[in-house]
Amino acid sequence: MESEYVASRWTRGNFLFPTRLRITDQSVVRRKRSWFSVNEETVNARNIANVNIRTGLIWSDIRIETSGGSDPLDSHGHSKSDAREFQKRVQELQARAGGTPQGAAAAAGDTRACPYCAETIKKAAKICRFCNRDLS
Ligand SMILES: [Zn+2]
């Protein structure tokens, strides 16, 4: 199942060719067109370290941090709800793609909501990976 998130045309650099973020079964693809070329970057879910959202007055910027030592992928000009949904989808994707016992546990529903920020975290977590608060 793929979903695509398109930046708003009314934001910087997106008027003619808005940036598109696509979530596939195993990866996130950022596609940015220009007049003469298409720039497409793919990050495997296993190499995604984190998805950060910076929300301004109207639009949200999405930053995908990678663990492979490559540059983070930025996309700006998304709606707040899109940005949050994108972040959630990527986290689900990470849980599925993890293949690790933790990933499997997360996929199996071994999670709870952080009491501080309400993000979904693992039951065994001692520190929230979203807000970094101590949960012990
Ligand atoms: Zn939290």
Backbone and ligand atoms as CSV (ligand in chain L), in Angstrom:
chain,resi,resn,atom,element,x,y,z
A,1,MET,N,N,0.840,-1.186,0.000
A,1,MET,CA,C,0.000,0.000,0.000
A,1,MET,C,C,0.881,1.244,0.000
A,2,GLU,N,N,0.658,2.093,-0.969
A,2,GLU,CA,C,1.471,3.299,-1.065
A,2,GLU,C,C,0.642,4.530,-0.733
A,3,SER,N,N,1.290,5.471,-0.114
A,3,SER,CA,C,0.612,6.747,0.067
A,3,SER,C,C,1.567,7.851,-0.332
A,4,GLU,N,N,0.998,8.926,-0.812
A,4,GLU,CA,C,1.830,10.014,-1.296
A,4,GLU,C,C,1.415,11.313,-0.626
A,5,TYR,N,N,2.405,12.100,-0.250
A,5,TYR,CA,C,2.154,13.373,0.400
A,5,TYR,C,C,2.787,14.466,-0.440
A,6,VAL,N,N,1.992,15.365,-0.892
A,6,VAL,CA,C,2.463,16.395,-1.805
A,6,VAL,C,C,2.515,17.730,-1.075
A,7,ALA,N,N,3.635,18.394,-1.223
A,7,ALA,CA,C,3.789,19.712,-0.598
A,7,ALA,C,C,2.840,20.701,-1.260
A,8,SER,N,N,2.460,21.698,-0.501
A,8,SER,CA,C,1.565,22.717,-1.039
A,8,SER,C,C,2.278,23.559,-2.085
A,9,ARG,N,N,1.562,23.899,-3.122
A,9,ARG,CA,C,2.135,24.755,-4.158
A,9,ARG,C,C,2.370,26.167,-3.686
A,10,TRP,N,N,1.777,26.522,-2.564
A,10,TRP,CA,C,1.854,27.915,-2.120
A,10,TRP,C,C,3.024,28.132,-1.175
A,11,THR,N,N,3.972,27.257,-1.206
A,11,THR,CA,C,5.132,27.432,-0.348
A,11,THR,C,C,6.391,27.522,-1.191
A,12,ARG,N,N,7.410,28.049,-0.594
A,12,ARG,CA,C,8.687,28.313,-1.243
A,12,ARG,C,C,9.194,27.114,-2.049
A,13,GLY,N,N,9.477,27.350,-3.307
A,13,GLY,CA,C,10.104,26.330,-4.141
A,13,GLY,C,C,9.168,25.254,-4.646
A,14,ASN,N,N,7.891,25.367,-4.346
A,14,ASN,CA,C,6.972,24.284,-4.699
A,14,ASN,C,C,5.926,24.681,-5.738
A,15,PHE,N,N,6.035,25.890,-6.272
A,15,PHE,CA,C,4.933,26.390,-7.076
A,15,PHE,C,C,4.680,25.539,-8.318
A,16,LEU,N,N,5.712,25.328,-9.119
A,16,LEU,CA,C,5.512,24.568,-10.349
A,16,LEU,C,C,5.572,23.074,-10.131
A,17,PHE,N,N,6.537,22.664,-9.306
A,17,PHE,CA,C,6.759,21.230,-9.130
A,17,PHE,C,C,6.868,20.913,-7.646
A,18,PRO,N,N,5.751,20.729,-7.011
A,18,PRO,CA,C,5.820,20.455,-5.564
A,18,PRO,C,C,6.549,19.145,-5.249
A,19,THR,N,N,7.241,19.169,-4.137
A,19,THR,CA,C,7.926,17.960,-3.692
A,19,THR,C,C,6.898,16.908,-3.301
A,20,ARG,N,N,7.179,15.662,-3.659
A,20,ARG,CA,C,6.287,14.567,-3.291
A,20,ARG,C,C,7.028,13.566,-2.425
A,21,LEU,N,N,6.400,13.191,-1.346
A,21,LEU,CA,C,6.961,12.133,-0.504
A,21,LEU,C,C,6.068,10.916,-0.671
A,22,ARG,N,N,6.676,9.803,-0.997
A,22,ARG,CA,C,5.888,8.589,-1.211
A,22,ARG,C,C,6.357,7.524,-0.242
A,23,ILE,N,N,5.417,6.864,0.364
A,23,ILE,CA,C,5.763,5.746,1.238
A,23,ILE,C,C,5.400,4.462,0.516
A,24,THR,N,N,6.388,3.622,0.303
A,24,THR,CA,C,6.130,2.335,-0.331
A,24,THR,C,C,6.208,1.250,0.736
A,25,ASP,N,N,6.231,0.014,0.288
A,25,ASP,CA,C,6.268,-1.102,1.235
A,25,ASP,C,C,7.531,-1.102,2.086
A,26,GLN,N,N,8.628,-0.613,1.531
A,26,GLN,CA,C,9.901,-0.732,2.239
A,26,GLN,C,C,10.670,0.557,2.367
A,27,SER,N,N,10.183,1.597,1.752
A,27,SER,CA,C,11.025,2.785,1.726
A,27,SER,C,C,10.204,4.064,1.608
A,28,VAL,N,N,10.915,5.162,1.756
A,28,VAL,CA,C,10.329,6.477,1.540
A,28,VAL,C,C,11.046,7.106,0.354
A,29,VAL,N,N,10.285,7.640,-0.556
A,29,VAL,CA,C,10.859,8.244,-1.751
A,29,VAL,C,C,10.490,9.717,-1.789
A,30,ARG,N,N,11.512,10.548,-1.948
A,30,ARG,CA,C,11.245,11.976,-2.146
A,30,ARG,C,C,11.485,12.306,-3.605
A,31,ARG,N,N,10.483,12.871,-4.226
A,31,ARG,CA,C,10.576,13.152,-5.645
A,31,ARG,C,C,10.426,14.647,-5.848
A,32,LYS,N,N,11.393,15.208,-6.514
A,32,LYS,CA,C,11.390,16.651,-6.752
A,32,LYS,C,C,11.712,16.884,-8.210
A,33,ARG,N,N,10.782,17.488,-8.910
A,33,ARG,CA,C,10.999,17.781,-10.323
A,33,ARG,C,C,11.548,19.171,-10.509
A,34,SER,N,N,12.268,19.324,-11.597
A,34,SER,CA,C,12.586,20.677,-12.035
A,34,SER,C,C,12.272,20.701,-13.525
A,35,TRP,N,N,12.622,21.759,-14.183
A,35,TRP,CA,C,12.275,21.845,-15.600
A,35,TRP,C,C,12.868,20.693,-16.399
A,36,PHE,N,N,14.095,20.337,-16.074
A,36,PHE,CA,C,14.794,19.414,-16.969
A,36,PHE,C,C,15.092,18.060,-16.362
A,37,SER,N,N,14.787,17.907,-15.125
A,37,SER,CA,C,15.163,16.636,-14.528
A,37,SER,C,C,14.205,16.255,-13.406
A,38,VAL,N,N,14.311,15.031,-13.017
A,38,VAL,CA,C,13.572,14.564,-11.857
A,38,VAL,C,C,14.587,14.048,-10.862
A,39,ASN,N,N,14.508,14.572,-9.675
A,39,ASN,CA,C,15.425,14.142,-8.638
A,39,ASN,C,C,14.651,13.245,-7.684
A,40,GLU,N,N,15.058,11.996,-7.649
A,40,GLU,CA,C,14.350,11.053,-6.810
A,40,GLU,C,C,15.320,10.413,-5.836
A,41,GLU,N,N,14.998,10.506,-4.555
A,41,GLU,CA,C,15.853,9.902,-3.544
A,41,GLU,C,C,15.046,8.899,-2.736
A,42,THR,N,N,15.628,7.749,-2.538
A,42,THR,CA,C,14.938,6.684,-1.820
A,42,THR,C,C,15.695,6.354,-0.543
A,43,VAL,N,N,14.982,6.269,0.540
A,43,VAL,CA,C,15.579,5.823,1.797
A,43,VAL,C,C,14.864,4.560,2.238
A,44,ASN,N,N,15.622,3.516,2.411
A,44,ASN,CA,C,15.043,2.281,2.923
A,44,ASN,C,C,14.581,2.491,4.365
A,45,ALA,N,N,13.463,1.866,4.693
A,45,ALA,CA,C,12.904,2.045,6.043
A,45,ALA,C,C,13.927,1.697,7.127
A,46,ARG,N,N,14.774,0.717,6.857
A,46,ARG,CA,C,15.779,0.320,7.844
A,46,ARG,C,C,16.793,1.426,8.108
A,47,ASN,N,N,16.943,2.317,7.142
A,47,ASN,CA,C,17.947,3.374,7.290
A,47,ASN,C,C,17.363,4.680,7.791
A,48,ILE,N,N,16.092,4.661,8.098
A,48,ILE,CA,C,15.480,5.881,8.631
A,48,ILE,C,C,15.675,5.907,10.136
A,49,ALA,N,N,16.340,6.943,10.602
A,49,ALA,CA,C,16.577,7.046,12.042
A,49,ALA,C,C,15.401,7.710,12.729
A,50,ASN,N,N,14.838,8.698,12.081
A,50,ASN,CA,C,13.796,9.475,12.744
A,50,ASN,C,C,13.090,10.357,11.722
A,51,VAL,N,N,11.863,10.696,12.020
A,51,VAL,CA,C,11.155,11.679,11.213
A,51,VAL,C,C,10.813,12.853,12.112
A,52,ASN,N,N,11.324,14.015,11.758
A,52,ASN,CA,C,11.047,15.210,12.547
A,52,ASN,C,C,10.089,16.115,11.806
A,53,ILE,N,N,9.212,16.732,12.568
A,53,ILE,CA,C,8.292,17.695,11.977
A,53,ILE,C,C,8.516,19.035,12.648
A,54,ARG,N,N,8.689,20.049,11.839
A,54,ARG,CA,C,8.774,21.400,12.367
A,54,ARG,C,C,7.553,22.141,11.853
A,55,THR,N,N,6.721,22.560,12.742
A,55,THR,CA,C,5.475,23.191,12.311
A,55,THR,C,C,5.543,24.687,12.489
A,56,GLY,N,N,5.278,25.389,11.423
A,56,GLY,CA,C,5.228,26.844,11.475
A,56,GLY,C,C,3.793,27.295,11.651
A,57,LEU,N,N,3.532,28.527,11.245
A,57,LEU,CA,C,2.200,29.096,11.409
A,57,LEU,C,C,1.169,28.287,10.625
A,58,ILE,N,N,1.502,27.979,9.404
A,58,ILE,CA,C,0.534,27.289,8.545
A,58,ILE,C,C,1.058,25.937,8.087
A,59,TRP,N,N,2.322,25.898,7.693
A,59,TRP,CA,C,2.844,24.699,7.057
A,59,TRP,C,C,3.838,23.972,7.946
A,60,SER,N,N,3.992,22.708,7.654
A,60,SER,CA,C,4.956,21.897,8.387
A,60,SER,C,C,6.093,21.477,7.469
A,61,ASP,N,N,7.278,21.446,8.045
A,61,ASP,CA,C,8.436,20.907,7.343
A,61,ASP,C,C,8.704,19.507,7.865
A,62,ILE,N,N,9.019,18.616,6.954
A,62,ILE,CA,C,9.319,17.242,7.334
A,62,ILE,C,C,10.801,16.987,7.092
A,63,ARG,N,N,11.463,16.427,8.066
A,63,ARG,CA,C,12.861,16.036,7.889
A,63,ARG,C,C,13.005,14.561,8.229
A,64,ILE,N,N,13.560,13.819,7.294
A,64,ILE,CA,C,13.781,12.397,7.497
A,64,ILE,C,C,15.259,12.198,7.767
A,65,GLU,N,N,15.570,11.826,8.986
A,65,GLU,CA,C,16.975,11.610,9.338
A,65,GLU,C,C,17.333,10.162,9.090
A,66,THR,N,N,18.502,9.983,8.488
A,66,THR,CA,C,18.911,8.631,8.131
A,66,THR,C,C,20.033,8.159,9.036
A,67,SER,N,N,20.134,6.852,9.165
A,67,SER,CA,C,21.180,6.300,10.005
A,67,SER,C,C,22.373,5.877,9.165
A,68,GLY,N,N,22.261,5.953,7.859
A,68,GLY,CA,C,23.328,5.478,6.989
A,68,GLY,C,C,24.432,6.485,6.761
A,69,GLY,N,N,24.380,7.625,7.459
A,69,GLY,CA,C,25.419,8.620,7.287
A,69,GLY,C,C,25.169,9.536,6.113
A,70,SER,N,N,24.051,9.342,5.418
A,70,SER,CA,C,23.763,10.250,4.320
A,70,SER,C,C,22.971,11.446,4.833
A,71,ASP,N,N,22.843,12.446,3.986
A,71,ASP,CA,C,22.158,13.670,4.393
A,71,ASP,C,C,20.681,13.403,4.660
A,72,PRO,N,N,20.114,14.147,5.600
A,72,PRO,CA,C,18.673,14.000,5.819
A,72,PRO,C,C,17.880,14.502,4.619
A,73,LEU,N,N,16.704,13.962,4.458
A,73,LEU,CA,C,15.821,14.423,3.396
A,73,LEU,C,C,14.858,15.439,3.982
A,74,ASP,N,N,14.794,16.598,3.363
A,74,ASP,CA,C,13.876,17.627,3.822
A,74,ASP,C,C,12.760,17.823,2.804
A,75,SER,N,N,11.596,18.072,3.324
A,75,SER,CA,C,10.513,18.484,2.450
A,75,SER,C,C,9.692,19.496,3.221
A,76,HIS,N,N,9.481,20.640,2.640
A,76,HIS,CA,C,8.736,21.642,3.393
A,76,HIS,C,C,7.446,21.999,2.688
A,77,GLY,N,N,6.537,22.585,3.437
A,77,GLY,CA,C,5.283,23.041,2.850
A,77,GLY,C,C,4.182,22.011,2.862
A,78,HIS,N,N,4.218,21.117,3.858
A,78,HIS,CA,C,3.120,20.153,3.986
A,78,HIS,C,C,2.100,20.656,5.007
A,79,SER,N,N,0.875,20.192,4.854
A,79,SER,CA,C,-0.124,20.551,5.864
A,79,SER,C,C,0.226,19.821,7.156
A,80,LYS,N,N,-0.227,20.373,8.272
A,80,LYS,CA,C,0.111,19.780,9.568
A,80,LYS,C,C,-0.406,18.354,9.668
A,81,SER,N,N,-1.628,18.138,9.192
A,81,SER,CA,C,-2.204,16.800,9.318
A,81,SER,C,C,-1.451,15.812,8.429
A,82,ASP,N,N,-1.054,16.253,7.238
A,82,ASP,CA,C,-0.260,15.391,6.363
A,82,ASP,C,C,1.065,15.027,7.024
A,83,ALA,N,N,1.691,16.021,7.620
A,83,ALA,CA,C,2.999,15.791,8.229
A,83,ALA,C,C,2.882,14.770,9.357
A,84,ARG,N,N,1.854,14.916,10.166
A,84,ARG,CA,C,1.681,13.977,11.278
A,84,ARG,C,C,1.352,12.582,10.780
A,85,GLU,N,N,0.521,12.525,9.738
A,85,GLU,CA,C,0.176,11.216,9.200
A,85,GLU,C,C,1.401,10.556,8.562
A,86,PHE,N,N,2.187,11.382,7.868
A,86,PHE,CA,C,3.407,10.868,7.253
A,86,PHE,C,C,4.324,10.262,8.318
A,87,GLN,N,N,4.500,11.014,9.400
A,87,GLN,CA,C,5.357,10.545,10.489
A,87,GLN,C,C,4.855,9.210,11.046
A,88,LYS,N,N,3.552,9.115,11.227
A,88,LYS,CA,C,2.958,7.894,11.777
A,88,LYS,C,C,3.166,6.720,10.825
A,89,ARG,N,N,2.927,6.966,9.542
A,89,ARG,CA,C,3.084,5.913,8.548
A,89,ARG,C,C,4.528,5.401,8.505
A,90,VAL,N,N,5.467,6.335,8.582
A,90,VAL,CA,C,6.869,5.930,8.530
A,90,VAL,C,C,7.213,5.094,9.764
A,91,GLN,N,N,6.657,5.482,10.910
A,91,GLN,CA,C,6.919,4.705,12.127
A,91,GLN,C,C,6.341,3.298,12.011
A,92,GLU,N,N,5.174,3.194,11.417
A,92,GLU,CA,C,4.584,1.872,11.190
A,92,GLU,C,C,5.463,1.054,10.249
A,93,LEU,N,N,5.926,1.750,9.212
A,93,LEU,CA,C,6.793,1.096,8.235
A,93,LEU,C,C,8.073,0.604,8.907
A,94,GLN,N,N,8.640,1.448,9.767
A,94,GLN,CA,C,9.863,1.061,10.482
A,94,GLN,C,C,9.610,-0.169,11.348
A,95,ALA,N,N,8.455,-0.177,12.000
A,95,ALA,CA,C,8.133,-1.307,12.869
A,95,ALA,C,C,8.034,-2.590,12.065
A,96,ARG,N,N,7.439,-2.498,10.902
A,96,ARG,CA,C,7.290,-3.679,10.052
A,96,ARG,C,C,8.621,-4.103,9.458
A,97,ALA,N,N,9.407,-3.120,9.025
A,97,ALA,CA,C,10.644,-3.426,8.313
A,97,ALA,C,C,11.766,-3.802,9.272
A,98,GLY,N,N,11.562,-3.526,10.556
A,98,GLY,CA,C,12.621,-3.731,11.522
A,98,GLY,C,C,13.216,-5.120,11.509
A,99,GLY,N,N,12.352,-6.128,11.556
A,99,GLY,CA,C,12.859,-7.495,11.568
A,99,GLY,C,C,13.535,-7.856,12.869
A,100,THR,N,N,13.673,-6.898,13.764
A,100,THR,CA,C,14.289,-7.135,15.057
A,100,THR,C,C,13.200,-7.537,16.048
A,101,PRO,N,N,13.566,-8.128,17.172
A,101,PRO,CA,C,12.552,-8.461,18.168
A,101,PRO,C,C,11.737,-7.235,18.592
A,102,GLN,N,N,12.402,-6.075,18.725
A,102,GLN,CA,C,11.689,-4.862,19.114
A,102,GLN,C,C,10.684,-4.482,18.040
A,103,GLY,N,N,11.145,-4.555,16.798
A,103,GLY,CA,C,10.252,-4.205,15.697
A,103,GLY,C,C,9.049,-5.119,15.659
A,104,ALA,N,N,9.300,-6.402,15.845
A,104,ALA,CA,C,8.215,-7.373,15.826
A,104,ALA,C,C,7.249,-7.106,16.976
A,105,ALA,N,N,7.805,-6.775,18.131
A,105,ALA,CA,C,6.970,-6.508,19.295
A,105,ALA,C,C,6.090,-5.288,19.042
A,106,ALA,N,N,6.690,-4.268,18.439
A,106,ALA,CA,C,5.917,-3.066,18.156
A,106,ALA,C,C,4.798,-3.366,17.171
A,107,ALA,N,N,5.120,-4.189,16.178
A,107,ALA,CA,C,4.115,-4.531,15.175
A,107,ALA,C,C,3.013,-5.376,15.791
A,108,ALA,N,N,3.363,-6.158,16.810
A,108,ALA,CA,C,2.388,-7.041,17.435
A,108,ALA,C,C,1.510,-6.293,18.440
A,109,GLY,N,N,1.740,-5.018,18.591
A,109,GLY,CA,C,0.879,-4.240,19.466
A,109,GLY,C,C,1.414,-4.116,20.874
A,110,ASP,N,N,2.701,-4.373,21.039
A,110,ASP,CA,C,3.307,-4.269,22.365
A,110,ASP,C,C,3.694,-2.820,22.634
A,111,THR,N,N,2.708,-1.958,22.529
A,111,THR,CA,C,2.991,-0.528,22.637
A,111,THR,C,C,2.028,0.145,23.614
A,112,ARG,N,N,2.338,1.357,23.927
A,112,ARG,CA,C,1.439,2.170,24.754
A,112,ARG,C,C,1.633,3.624,24.346
A,113,ALA,N,N,0.773,4.467,24.868
A,113,ALA,CA,C,0.905,5.882,24.552
A,113,ALA,C,C,1.753,6.549,25.618
A,114,CYS,N,N,2.682,7.387,25.180
A,114,CYS,CA,C,3.476,8.152,26.136
A,114,CYS,C,C,2.553,9.068,26.935
A,115,PRO,N,N,2.674,9.073,28.275
A,115,PRO,CA,C,1.791,9.907,29.086
A,115,PRO,C,C,2.032,11.405,28.891
A,116,TYR,N,N,3.169,11.768,28.327
A,116,TYR,CA,C,3.483,13.191,28.162
A,116,TYR,C,C,3.098,13.711,26.787
A,117,CYS,N,N,3.496,12.983,25.739
A,117,CYS,CA,C,3.268,13.518,24.399
A,117,CYS,C,C,2.256,12.701,23.609
A,118,ALA,N,N,1.811,11.571,24.178
A,118,ALA,CA,C,0.767,10.739,23.566
A,118,ALA,C,C,1.208,10.013,22.298
A,119,GLU,N,N,2.507,10.052,22.001
A,119,GLU,CA,C,2.975,9.275,20.862
A,119,GLU,C,C,3.025,7.794,21.254
A,120,THR,N,N,2.963,6.930,20.268
A,120,THR,CA,C,2.996,5.502,20.543
A,120,THR,C,C,4.431,5.038,20.736
A,121,ILE,N,N,4.678,4.440,21.882
A,121,ILE,CA,C,6.024,3.949,22.178
A,121,ILE,C,C,5.938,2.516,22.673
A,122,LYS,N,N,7.073,1.855,22.764
A,122,LYS,CA,C,7.078,0.472,23.241
A,122,LYS,C,C,6.801,0.422,24.738
A,123,LYS,N,N,6.123,-0.652,25.135
A,123,LYS,CA,C,5.777,-0.797,26.553
A,123,LYS,C,C,7.012,-0.789,27.441
A,124,ALA,N,N,8.075,-1.388,26.943
A,124,ALA,CA,C,9.274,-1.530,27.768
A,124,ALA,C,C,10.130,-0.268,27.804
A,125,ALA,N,N,9.734,0.740,27.044
A,125,ALA,CA,C,10.563,1.945,26.954
A,125,ALA,C,C,10.699,2.624,28.313
A,126,LYS,N,N,11.920,3.059,28.614
A,126,LYS,CA,C,12.149,3.814,29.852
A,126,LYS,C,C,12.219,5.303,29.567
A,127,ILE,N,N,12.558,5.606,28.307
A,127,ILE,CA,C,12.594,7.002,27.887
A,127,ILE,C,C,11.800,7.114,26.591
A,128,CYS,N,N,10.925,8.090,26.536
A,128,CYS,CA,C,10.130,8.284,25.323
A,128,CYS,C,C,11.040,8.730,24.178
A,129,ARG,N,N,10.913,8.058,23.043
A,129,ARG,CA,C,11.804,8.399,21.945
A,129,ARG,C,C,11.318,9.635,21.200
A,130,PHE,N,N,10.141,10.125,21.544
A,130,PHE,CA,C,9.636,11.325,20.876
A,130,PHE,C,C,9.943,12.577,21.691
A,131,CYS,N,N,9.603,12.528,22.972
A,131,CYS,CA,C,9.802,13.734,23.785
A,131,CYS,C,C,10.975,13.584,24.737
A,132,ASN,N,N,11.603,12.384,24.760
A,132,ASN,CA,C,12.801,12.142,25.566
A,132,ASN,C,C,12.559,12.237,27.066
A,133,ARG,N,N,11.310,12.130,27.501
A,133,ARG,CA,C,11.066,12.201,28.937
A,133,ARG,C,C,11.281,10.833,29.584
A,134,ASP,N,N,11.669,10.908,30.818
A,134,ASP,CA,C,11.906,9.697,31.601
A,134,ASP,C,C,10.561,9.114,32.033
A,135,LEU,N,N,10.358,7.844,31.709
A,135,LEU,CA,C,9.061,7.229,32.012
A,135,LEU,C,C,9.129,6.233,33.160
A,136,SER,N,N,10.303,6.103,33.751
A,136,SER,CA,C,10.452,5.073,34.783
A,136,SER,C,C,9.900,5.550,36.127
L,1,ZN,ZN,ZN,6.718,11.258,24.884
